[in-house]
Amino acid sequence: MDFCQILSAKQKALQINLDNKIYGSFAEIGAGQEVAREFFRAGGAAGTVAKTMSAYDMQISDAIYGVETSGRYVSQGRLHTMLETEFTKMYKRLKDQREEGTKFFCFADTVAAKSYSGRGECHGWLGVRFQHQAGAAPSDLIIHVNMLDQENLQQQEAIGFLGVNMIHSCFYNSNDSSHLVSSLMDNLSASRLRIDMIDVKGPAFDGVDPRILSLELVKRKFTSAVMFDENGKVVQIKDYLYRKPLVVLRGSFRPPTKGNVDALKVGRELLCTSEKCENVVTLSEISMSKLLSRSSSIDNADFLARVDLLAKIKQKVLITNFASYFELNQFLQPIAKNQIAFITNTYNLNEILNIKHYEDTSFGILGGLGELFGLNTKLYLYPCADDNDAKNRLSFADVTYDKSLEFLVKYLRENKLIVDLEGYDHEASGIWSRTVIEMISSGESGWEKMLPEEVVELVKSNNLFKN
């Protein structure tokens, strides 16, 4: 059996310091100069560090990097500007001065750490621009992180470790997706920080799909969720969903059906009666929870195929490790700070109202439903086909629950927290993804009628779901 030794931050920094072919600069804002500090503490930093700087004053920062159009200094836009500015300056000044074979890099971060007042969100954007080979075009590794330590000093330490891990991974793990992601959290834990977005580009990552790196974050429980926009591109969840009314459909989307499309359509139409329609975001959520509990092996290609299929119908995708609706709601509410409507069906509502599912929790069914509905969440009930009679559509009248919940369910209904969706497509509402998969696998014809045309084209061209 092979064992992989995890190097400490000091060991990683020293390894880089002792490599006279690696040379770069550091620009850090918001949590001290902790990343550069790790290299100085390791010894031999003169062979690695060309420059360190921090521009804490906003006017100074704007003078160096320009005024940020978003008005936010802790942002992906600001990080990109820092990387571009610092790498370009350094490379222009030193490319002809350093010995042949030098690989240049720039590390930058812009962080909102724990303040003296103790208020505000603790998060940051970190990036490395580097040459994987001497003279090569630069490549980028970008991440967004949420910091969970309660003390500023602890957050600074965590950022220091994370920055060293990033630089080390760029030079030693860039061709191994799994190791690249796992090594980012060396000497750290998910109780200290969460990486909720990762992106890469450039020749060092040729052949690496950045979406796989995002899936690895969820699989390894470095974060609870990652998001892809309607073009299948990795995005930072809070930037995308902040203060947005949401319509969320949980499912396998293997593949996305006409029923899925119809459910999101009528769900959005209903939410638009109480919210400005241009602000409403529809989300397809796929959970890894059951797969993670059964096996550590998850097929990345299968998940990415579903992201691609949903992108074909311009649908945004959230991939999570949440087992329940209330866990998902507790994650989304602090971000959206707005109305959230979960589209569900009779079978799922039966599970939500099943007392047995809450027996092993400390809060019971009352606590679970409280976490689900809260102040701004509703369930939209979309009709579905009866497993025993495909022509019949199940509605709220078919929901089953313990008699002891009768008044609680009545309260939820009377206060319109569980609402029936109307104006739906009767034929589309009877389509199950599992039926489509069975038909494709067995070679049975007719499944094409159950899917949007764009999805059919991609399923056929990529030869999906035949096994």
Residue pairs with C-beta under 8 A, 6 or more apart in sequence:
6 186
6 187
7 15
7 168
7 186
8 187
9 38
9 160
9 161
9 164
9 165
9 186
9 187
10 38
10 41
10 42
11 42
12 164
12 165
12 167
12 168
12 186
13 38
13 39
13 41
13 42
13 45
13 164
13 168
14 42
14 43
14 44
15 168
16 22
16 39
16 48
16 167
16 168
16 171
17 39
17 42
17 43
17 44
17 45
17 47
17 48
18 44
18 47
19 47
19 48
19 171
20 47
20 99
21 101
21 102
21 103
21 134
22 48
22 102
22 103
22 105
22 171
23 47
23 48
23 50
23 94
23 98
23 102
23 103
23 104
23 105
24 48
24 49
24 50
24 90
24 104
24 105
24 106
24 107
24 130
24 167
25 49
25 50
25 51
25 52
25 53
25 86
25 87
25 90
25 105
25 106
25 107
26 33
26 35
26 36
26 49
26 51
26 52
26 53
26 106
26 107
26 108
27 52
27 53
27 54
27 55
27 82
27 86
27 106
27 107
27 108
27 109
28 34
28 35
28 36
28 52
28 53
28 54
28 107
28 108
28 109
28 111
28 163
29 54
29 55
29 56
29 61
29 73
29 82
29 109
29 110
29 111
30 56
30 74
30 109
30 110
30 111
30 112
30 113
30 124
31 109
31 111
31 113
31 124
31 152
31 155
31 156
31 159
32 54
32 156
32 159
33 52
33 54
34 156
34 157
34 159
34 160
34 163
35 107
35 109
35 159
35 160
35 163
35 164
35 167
36 49
36 52
36 107
37 160
38 160
38 161
38 163
38 164
39 45
39 48
39 49
39 164
40 49
50 90
50 94
51 86
51 90
55 61
55 64
55 65
58 73
61 73
62 68
64 85
65 78
65 81
65 82
65 85
66 81
68 75
68 77
68 78
68 81
69 77
70 77
72 78
73 110
74 110
74 111
74 112
74 123
74 124
74 125
75 110
75 125
75 239
76 125
76 142
76 144
76 236
76 239
78 110
78 125
79 108
79 109
79 110
79 125
79 126
79 127
79 142
80 127
80 142
82 108
82 110
82 127
83 106
83 108
83 127
83 129
83 140
84 129
86 106
86 108
87 104
87 105
87 106
87 129
87 138
90 104
90 106
91 104
94 102
94 104
95 104
98 104
100 134
101 134
102 134
103 130
103 131
103 132
103 133
103 134
103 136
103 171
104 130
104 131
104 138
105 128
105 129
105 130
105 131
105 167
105 170
105 171
106 128
106 129
106 130
107 126
107 127
107 128
107 163
107 166
107 167
108 126
108 127
108 128
108 129
109 124
109 125
109 126
109 127
109 159
109 163
110 124
110 125
111 123
111 124
111 125
111 126
111 147
111 159
112 120
112 121
112 122
112 123
112 124
113 122
113 124
113 147
113 152
113 155
113 156
113 159
114 122
114 147
114 149
114 150
114 151
114 152
114 155
115 152
121 146
122 146
122 147
122 148
122 149
122 155
123 144
123 145
123 146
123 147
124 144
124 145
124 147
124 159
125 142
125 143
125 144
125 145
126 142
126 143
126 144
126 145
126 159
126 162
126 163
126 166
127 140
127 141
127 142
127 143
127 166
128 140
128 141
128 166
128 167
128 170
129 138
129 139
129 140
130 138
130 139
130 141
130 167
130 170
130 171
130 204
131 137
131 138
131 139
131 204
132 139
132 170
132 171
132 174
132 202
132 203
132 204
136 203
136 204
137 202
137 203
138 202
139 170
139 174
139 200
139 201
139 202
139 203
139 204
139 205
140 199
140 200
140 201
140 202
141 166
141 169
141 170
141 174
141 198
141 199
141 200
142 197
142 198
142 199
142 200
143 166
143 184
143 195
143 197
143 198
143 199
144 195
144 196
144 197
144 198
144 236
145 159
145 162
145 193
145 194
145 195
145 196
146 193
146 194
146 196
147 155
147 158
147 159
147 192
147 193
148 191
148 192
148 193
148 194
149 155
149 158
149 192
149 193
154 192
158 188
158 192
158 193
161 186
161 187
161 188
162 184
162 185
162 188
162 193
165 183
165 184
165 185
165 186
165 187
165 188
166 184
168 183
169 179
169 180
169 183
169 184
170 204
173 179
173 180
173 183
174 180
174 204
174 205
174 208
175 204
175 208
177 208
177 209
177 212
177 213
177 216
178 216
180 213
181 198
181 213
181 216
181 217
181 220
181 222
182 216
182 220
184 195
184 198
184 222
185 195
185 220
185 222
190 221
190 222
190 223
194 222
194 223
194 224
195 217
195 222
195 223
196 217
196 223
196 224
196 225
196 226
196 236
196 237
197 214
197 226
197 234
197 235
197 236
197 237
198 210
198 213
198 214
198 217
198 234
199 210
199 213
199 234
200 208
200 210
200 213
201 210
209 304
210 234
211 228
211 232
211 234
211 304
211 307
212 300
212 304
214 226
214 228
214 234
214 319
215 226
215 298
215 300
215 303
215 304
215 319
216 222
216 300
217 223
217 226
218 224
218 225
218 226
218 288
218 319
218 320
218 321
219 288
219 292
219 298
221 292
221 321
224 320
224 321
224 322
224 331
225 237
225 318
225 319
225 320
225 321
225 322
225 331
226 234
226 237
226 318
226 319
227 234
227 235
227 236
227 237
227 240
227 241
227 316
227 317
227 318
227 319
228 234
228 235
228 307
228 310
228 311
228 316
228 317
228 319
229 235
229 240
229 316
230 311
230 314
230 315
230 316
231 311
232 307
232 308
232 310
232 311
232 317
237 318
237 335
238 335
240 281
240 316
241 281
241 283
241 332
241 335
241 336
242 335
242 336
242 337
243 336
243 337
243 338
244 279
244 280
244 281
244 336
244 338
245 271
245 275
245 276
245 279
245 280
245 281
245 336
245 338
245 339
245 340
245 341
246 280
246 281
246 282
246 283
246 332
246 336
246 338
246 339
246 340
246 341
247 264
247 267
247 268
247 271
247 280
247 281
247 282
247 283
247 341
247 343
247 380
248 282
248 283
248 285
248 318
248 328
248 332
248 340
248 341
248 342
248 343
249 260
249 263
249 264
249 267
249 282
249 283
249 284
249 285
249 342
249 343
250 285
250 286
250 287
250 325
250 328
250 342
250 343
250 344
250 348
251 260
251 284
251 285
251 286
251 433
252 286
252 306
252 433
252 434
253 260
253 284
253 286
253 306
253 309
253 310
253 317
253 433
254 302
254 306
254 433
254 437
254 465
255 306
255 309
255 433
255 436
255 437
255 451
255 455
255 459
255 464
255 465
256 284
256 306
256 309
256 310
256 313
256 315
256 433
256 451
256 452
256 455
257 428
257 431
257 432
257 433
257 436
257 450
257 451
258 425
258 427
258 428
258 431
258 450
258 451
258 452
259 384
259 425
259 428
259 429
259 430
259 431
259 432
259 450
260 284
260 433
261 313
261 428
261 452
262 424
262 425
262 428
262 429
263 343
263 382
263 421
263 424
263 429
264 282
264 284
264 315
264 343
266 382
266 421
266 422
266 423
266 424
267 282
267 341
267 343
267 380
267 382
267 421
268 277
268 280
268 282
269 423
270 341
270 380
270 419
270 421
271 280
271 339
271 341
272 280
274 339
275 338
275 339
281 316
282 315
282 316
283 316
283 317
283 318
284 310
284 315
284 316
284 317
284 318
285 317
285 318
285 319
285 320
285 328
286 303
286 306
286 317
286 318
286 319
286 320
287 319
287 320
287 321
287 322
287 323
287 328
288 298
288 303
288 319
288 320
288 321
289 320
289 321
289 322
289 323
290 323
291 298
292 298
292 321
293 323
303 319
305 462
305 464
306 317
307 317
307 319
308 458
308 462
309 455
309 458
309 459
309 464
310 316
310 317
311 317
312 452
312 454
312 455
312 457
312 458
313 452
313 454
313 455
320 328
320 331
322 328
322 331
324 357
324 368
325 342
325 344
325 352
325 372
325 379
326 368
326 369
326 371
326 372
327 371
328 342
329 340
329 342
329 371
329 372
329 374
329 377
330 371
332 340
333 340
333 374
333 376
333 377
336 376
338 376
339 376
339 377
339 378
340 376
340 377
340 378
341 377
341 378
341 379
341 380
342 377
342 378
342 379
342 380
343 380
343 382
343 421
344 352
344 379
344 380
344 381
344 382
345 381
345 382
345 383
345 384
345 394
346 381
346 383
346 384
346 394
346 395
346 396
346 398
346 399
347 384
347 394
349 379
349 381
349 396
349 399
349 418
350 399
350 400
350 401
351 357
352 369
352 372
352 379
353 365
353 399
353 400
353 401
353 402
353 405
353 409
354 401
355 365
355 402
355 404
355 405
357 365
357 368
358 364
358 365
358 367
358 368
361 367
361 368
363 370
363 371
365 405
366 408
369 408
369 412
372 379
373 412
373 417
377 417
378 416
378 417
378 418
378 419
379 417
379 418
379 419
380 419
380 420
380 421
381 395
381 396
381 418
381 419
381 420
381 421
382 421
382 424
382 429
383 393
383 394
383 395
383 421
383 424
383 426
383 429
384 393
384 394
384 429
384 430
384 432
385 391
385 392
385 393
385 394
385 429
385 430
385 431
385 432
386 392
386 393
386 394
386 398
390 430
391 430
393 426
393 429
393 430
395 420
396 413
396 418
396 420
399 409
401 409
409 418
412 418
431 450
435 447
435 450
436 447
436 450
436 451
436 465
437 465
438 444
439 445
439 446
439 447
440 447
440 459
440 464
440 465
440 466
441 465
441 466
441 467
448 456
451 459
458 464
459 465
